[in-house]
Amino acid sequence: MPSVTAKTIKAGVIGWPVEHSLSPRLHGYWLETYGIDGVYLPLPVAPPNIEDAILALPKLGFVGANVTVPHKEAAFRIVDGLSDTARKIGAVNTIVCDEDGELYGDNTDVFGFIENIRSAAPDWRADAAPALVLGAGGAARAVIAALIDAGTPEIRLANRTRERADELMTHFGGPLTIVGWEERNAAMAGAGTLVNTTTLGMIGNPPLNVHLSELNDAAVVNDIVYAPLETPLLKAA
Ligand code: ATR
């Protein structure tokens, strides 16, 4: 890494934990490739400190930050302005600090999610069959918004904490139906898309306990967890 000076552009990723985030490597690669005088840091911020940390970004001279688990909904509430996508989802994964120190919240998860599926599974058709989404955090909001945009006729949502699933039902309405967390295997019947948005299966967390036999034969299984890259869910799929 080139030497850091007072002029070096500062950005980073805020999460808890944050050590598994690939963002520092990803952004570091592009900074180096384009010869930009910038650093992109992992910023571990515990939940009680999230508001202080986000509000401190412009004061510390940061140009912005990405936001990951579990802070995307808190970031949504804290920033001064929102993009249409962030407003639709109710979660922020990208904060830009403008010259006046105002914070602008955006969300790139919808685009990232749908383009990843399309490039990995070109034959996948969102409108061909119901989808099952596991989890109801910030990542689930982006996945649901993307599946609705893509034309999924029915989205079954299962979350350990029922109230959070109910909140998403209120927020999105339409093609969403809530199923109990214990009913998640039965809810796979005929589904053409399964997305895990929980943190289960991530290094250091318990595995996601599911049986995939009810999914339809052409189903696409997507795991938001990428540490490890091949989760037990993807291996089973
Ligand atoms: P993000 O905003 O990135 O989605 P999050 O808000 O922390 O992160 O959401 C994590 C998801 O993983 C939630 O759906 C959570 O379920 P709860 O709403 O019941 O907390 C889910 N999750 C985490 N640990 C879990 C566990 N042991 N069993 C089932 N679900 C779990």
Boltz pocket constraint, residues with backbone or C-beta under 6 A from the ligand:
constraints:
  - pocket:
      binder: B
      contacts: [[A, 68], [A, 69], [A, 70], [A, 71], [A, 72], [A, 73], [A, 134], [A, 135], [A, 136], [A, 137], [A, 138], [A, 139], [A, 140], [A, 159], [A, 160], [A, 161], [A, 164], [A, 197], [A, 198], [A, 199], [A, 200], [A, 206]]
      max_distance: 6.0
